[in-house]
Amino acid sequence: MPAVVITAPPGGYAEVMKEARTRINLQELGIQEVRPRKAVTGAMILEIPGDKEGSKADALAGRLSELLAFREGVKITRPHRRVDLRIRDLDDSVSVEEIAEAIATLGACAKDLVKVGPIRRTAGGLGQGTAWIQCPILAARKITAQRRIKIGWLSYRIDVLQQRRVQCFKCLEARCNSETDRSQCCYRCGQTGHKSSECDRPAECPSCKEAGRKADHKIGSRGCNAKSGRKASAAPTRRGEGSGGAKPPSSSISQGPSGVQKSSPPEPG
């Protein structure tokens, strides 16, 4: 759903919204309905129902920017829901600029809405490379429907990456209540002195490592215990072993990717 975000100093939203409602006629912009909600940061989000209402949201953002340009601390932005993609098997002749141009063209979006990371080359072989891409979700749907993207003479595989979880910039964990500061650590290997985009070290989770758990993964990735604060589980025992004898069937509860608890049926006896 297209949206416009208004960021204002604490206590200033009421005055900003009052002026906007007085000075801007939504009907002139073709907007019939606006749904307000608060962002995690406290900013005001104005949503315009309908996936095809992006141009109207752009128009509203433009009018708000003109109206509130001289208000100190007020910022108007047009956020776009983004998706992470990965393009693989790139040859040495392909540049980051060419990738961004191809994504914008095939996805029918503005080039400045496309972010392309550095191309990472394989250690040996044919020098094939991989690049991370971030673009608006509507553009990503058009691109990934074909599973391949043509850049110059050649076409390359392109995949949708798993959606990243919101993580604290300070400790790199989710639902942060930690005093640990990892803001200078690499997201991939947990070491300092470089960025994850430049990292060629094996993945290692600093949180799981400190807790004595298996740490051969990026912090917050699938299977990482740091994201839920779970303790390391004891080694499983075979049914019938130990002092308890055979273990009765029981329902297990696991944490789904959306944070909703899911129950699995009892194991057959």
C-alpha positions as CSV (number, residue, x, y, z in Angstrom):
1,M,0.0,0.0,0.0
2,P,1.6,3.4,-1.0
3,A,2.4,5.7,1.9
4,V,3.8,9.0,2.9
5,V,5.8,9.4,6.1
6,I,5.9,12.6,8.1
7,T,8.7,13.0,10.6
8,A,8.4,15.9,13.0
9,P,9.8,16.9,16.4
10,P,8.1,15.5,19.5
11,G,4.8,17.3,20.1
12,G,4.8,18.8,16.6
13,Y,2.6,16.3,14.7
14,A,-0.7,17.9,15.7
15,E,0.2,21.3,14.3
16,V,1.8,19.8,11.2
17,M,-1.3,17.7,10.4
18,K,-3.7,20.6,11.1
19,E,-1.9,22.8,8.6
20,A,-1.8,20.0,6.0
21,R,-5.5,19.3,6.3
22,T,-6.3,23.0,6.0
23,R,-4.0,23.7,3.0
24,I,-4.1,20.5,0.9
25,N,-7.3,19.3,-0.8
26,L,-7.1,15.5,-1.2
27,Q,-9.9,15.4,-3.8
28,E,-7.7,17.6,-6.1
29,L,-5.1,14.9,-6.0
30,G,-7.6,12.1,-6.6
31,I,-7.2,10.7,-3.1
32,Q,-10.5,9.4,-1.6
33,E,-9.1,7.9,1.6
34,V,-6.0,8.2,3.9
35,R,-5.3,5.8,6.7
36,P,-3.0,7.0,9.5
37,R,-0.7,4.9,11.7
38,K,2.4,5.3,13.7
39,A,5.8,3.9,12.7
40,V,8.2,2.2,15.1
41,T,10.2,5.5,15.2
42,G,7.1,7.5,16.2
43,A,6.7,9.1,12.7
44,M,3.3,9.5,11.2
45,I,2.5,7.1,8.2
46,L,-0.3,8.2,5.8
47,E,-1.4,5.1,3.8
48,I,-3.4,5.4,0.6
49,P,-5.4,2.2,-0.1
50,G,-4.7,0.5,-3.4
51,D,-1.5,-1.0,-4.8
52,K,-1.8,1.2,-7.9
53,E,-2.0,4.5,-6.0
54,G,1.7,5.2,-6.0
55,S,1.4,8.3,-8.3
56,K,-1.1,9.8,-5.9
57,A,1.2,9.2,-2.9
58,D,4.0,10.9,-4.9
59,A,1.7,13.9,-5.5
60,L,0.8,14.1,-1.8
61,A,4.4,13.8,-0.7
62,G,5.3,16.6,-3.2
63,R,2.6,18.9,-1.8
64,L,3.5,18.2,1.8
65,S,7.2,18.9,1.0
66,E,6.3,22.3,-0.5
67,L,4.0,23.2,2.3
68,L,6.3,22.2,5.2
69,A,9.7,23.0,3.6
70,F,10.4,25.8,6.1
71,R,9.3,24.0,9.2
72,E,12.4,23.0,11.2
73,G,12.8,19.3,12.0
74,V,9.9,18.2,9.6
75,K,10.8,15.7,7.0
76,I,8.5,14.2,4.3
77,T,9.5,10.8,2.6
78,R,7.9,8.3,0.3
79,P,8.9,4.9,1.5
80,H,8.8,1.9,-0.7
81,R,8.5,-1.6,0.5
82,R,11.6,-3.3,-0.7
83,V,12.7,-6.9,-1.4
84,D,16.2,-8.3,-1.4
85,L,17.3,-10.2,-4.6
86,R,20.5,-12.0,-5.5
87,I,21.8,-12.3,-9.0
88,R,24.3,-15.1,-9.7
89,D,26.9,-16.4,-12.2
90,L,27.9,-12.8,-13.3
91,D,30.9,-12.7,-15.6
92,D,33.8,-10.2,-15.2
93,S,32.4,-7.8,-17.8
94,V,29.2,-6.9,-15.9
95,S,29.3,-3.7,-13.7
96,V,27.2,-2.6,-10.8
97,E,25.8,0.3,-12.9
98,E,24.7,-2.2,-15.6
99,I,22.9,-4.3,-13.1
100,A,21.0,-1.3,-11.6
101,E,20.0,-0.2,-15.1
102,A,18.7,-3.6,-16.0
103,I,16.7,-3.9,-12.8
104,A,15.1,-0.5,-13.2
105,T,14.2,-1.2,-16.9
106,L,12.8,-4.7,-16.4
107,G,11.1,-3.7,-13.1
108,A,9.7,-0.5,-14.5
109,C,10.9,1.6,-11.5
110,A,13.1,4.6,-11.0
111,K,16.8,3.8,-11.0
112,D,17.4,5.7,-7.8
113,L,15.1,3.2,-6.0
114,V,17.5,0.3,-6.9
115,K,20.4,-0.5,-4.7
116,V,23.1,-2.8,-5.8
117,G,25.9,-4.1,-3.6
118,P,29.5,-4.8,-4.7
119,I,29.9,-7.9,-6.9
120,R,31.6,-10.7,-5.0
121,R,33.7,-13.0,-7.1
122,T,34.3,-16.7,-6.4
123,A,37.7,-17.7,-5.2
124,G,38.5,-19.8,-8.3
125,G,37.0,-21.2,-11.4
126,L,35.6,-18.8,-14.0
127,G,35.5,-15.8,-11.8
128,Q,31.7,-15.8,-11.7
129,G,30.2,-13.2,-9.3
130,T,27.2,-12.7,-7.1
131,A,25.5,-9.4,-6.3
132,W,22.9,-8.4,-3.7
133,I,20.1,-6.1,-5.0
134,Q,17.3,-4.2,-3.2
135,C,14.4,-2.8,-5.1
136,P,10.7,-2.0,-4.7
137,I,8.5,-5.1,-4.2
138,L,6.4,-4.4,-7.4
139,A,9.5,-4.3,-9.5
140,A,10.8,-7.5,-7.9
141,R,7.6,-9.3,-8.8
142,K,8.1,-8.4,-12.5
143,I,11.7,-9.4,-12.4
144,T,11.5,-12.7,-10.6
145,A,8.5,-13.9,-12.6
146,Q,11.0,-14.8,-15.4
147,R,13.7,-16.2,-13.0
148,R,16.4,-14.7,-15.2
149,I,17.5,-11.2,-16.2
150,K,19.3,-10.1,-19.3
151,I,22.3,-7.8,-19.0
152,G,24.0,-7.1,-22.3
153,W,24.4,-10.3,-24.3
154,L,23.8,-12.7,-21.4
155,S,21.1,-13.7,-19.0
156,Y,21.7,-14.5,-15.4
157,R,19.8,-16.3,-12.6
158,I,18.0,-14.1,-10.1
159,D,16.4,-15.2,-6.8
160,V,14.4,-13.6,-4.0
161,L,16.2,-13.7,-0.7
162,Q,14.5,-14.4,2.7
163,Q,13.1,-11.2,4.2
164,R,15.5,-9.9,6.9
165,R,14.3,-9.4,10.4
166,V,14.4,-6.0,12.1
167,Q,17.6,-6.0,14.1
168,C,19.1,-3.5,16.6
169,F,22.0,-1.6,15.1
170,K,23.8,-1.7,18.4
171,C,23.8,-5.4,19.4
172,L,22.6,-6.9,16.1
173,E,19.9,-8.9,17.9
174,A,16.1,-8.7,17.6
175,R,13.8,-7.4,20.3
176,C,16.8,-5.7,21.9
177,N,17.1,-5.4,25.6
178,S,20.9,-5.9,25.6
179,E,23.6,-3.5,26.7
180,T,26.1,-5.2,24.4
181,D,27.4,-2.9,21.7
182,R,28.2,-4.6,18.4
183,S,27.6,-1.6,16.2
184,Q,31.2,-1.7,14.9
185,C,31.0,-5.5,14.1
186,C,30.7,-7.1,10.7
187,Y,27.2,-8.5,10.2
188,R,28.6,-11.6,8.6
189,C,31.6,-12.7,10.8
190,G,31.2,-10.6,13.9
191,Q,34.7,-9.1,13.7
192,T,35.5,-5.4,13.7
193,G,37.4,-3.3,11.2
194,H,35.4,-3.9,8.0
195,K,31.9,-4.0,6.6
196,S,29.9,-7.1,5.7
197,S,29.9,-6.2,2.1
198,E,33.7,-6.5,2.1
199,C,33.9,-9.6,4.3
200,D,35.3,-12.8,2.9
201,R,35.5,-14.7,6.2
202,P,33.3,-17.6,7.2
203,A,30.0,-16.6,8.8
204,E,30.1,-16.6,12.6
205,C,27.4,-15.4,15.0
206,P,29.0,-13.4,18.0
207,S,25.9,-13.9,20.2
208,C,25.7,-17.7,19.8
209,K,29.5,-17.9,20.1
210,E,29.4,-16.0,23.4
211,A,26.7,-18.3,24.7
212,G,28.6,-21.5,23.7
213,R,26.2,-22.4,21.0
214,K,26.9,-23.5,17.4
215,A,27.9,-20.2,15.7
216,D,28.6,-21.0,12.0
217,H,25.9,-18.6,10.7
218,K,25.1,-14.9,10.4
219,I,23.5,-13.4,13.5
220,G,19.7,-13.3,13.1
221,S,19.6,-15.7,10.2
222,R,17.3,-18.8,10.1
223,G,18.2,-21.2,12.9
224,C,20.0,-18.5,14.9
225,N,19.1,-18.8,18.6
226,A,20.1,-15.1,19.2
227,K,16.9,-13.8,17.7
228,S,14.7,-15.4,20.4
229,G,17.1,-15.6,23.3
230,R,16.7,-19.3,23.5
231,K,19.1,-21.4,25.5
232,A,21.1,-24.2,23.9
233,S,19.1,-27.3,24.0
234,A,20.4,-30.5,25.6
235,A,21.4,-33.4,23.4
236,P,18.3,-35.5,22.4
237,T,17.9,-38.9,24.0
238,R,16.5,-42.0,22.4
239,R,13.1,-43.1,23.4
240,G,13.4,-45.7,26.1
241,E,16.8,-44.5,27.4
242,G,17.3,-42.9,30.7
243,S,15.5,-43.3,34.0
244,G,12.2,-42.1,32.6
245,G,11.7,-45.0,30.2
246,A,9.6,-44.5,27.1
247,K,8.5,-41.0,26.6
248,P,4.8,-40.4,26.1
249,P,3.5,-38.6,23.0
250,S,3.3,-34.9,23.4
251,S,2.5,-31.8,21.4
252,S,5.4,-29.5,20.7
253,I,5.2,-25.8,20.2
254,S,7.5,-24.0,17.9
255,Q,8.0,-20.4,17.0
256,G,7.0,-19.6,13.4
257,P,8.8,-17.1,11.3
258,S,6.1,-14.4,12.1
259,G,6.5,-14.9,15.8
260,V,3.2,-16.8,16.1
261,Q,3.4,-20.0,18.1
262,K,2.5,-23.1,16.1
263,S,1.6,-26.5,17.5
264,S,2.6,-29.8,15.9
265,P,0.6,-32.9,16.4
266,P,1.7,-35.7,18.7
267,E,4.2,-38.2,17.4
268,P,2.7,-41.6,16.6
269,G,3.3,-44.2,19.3
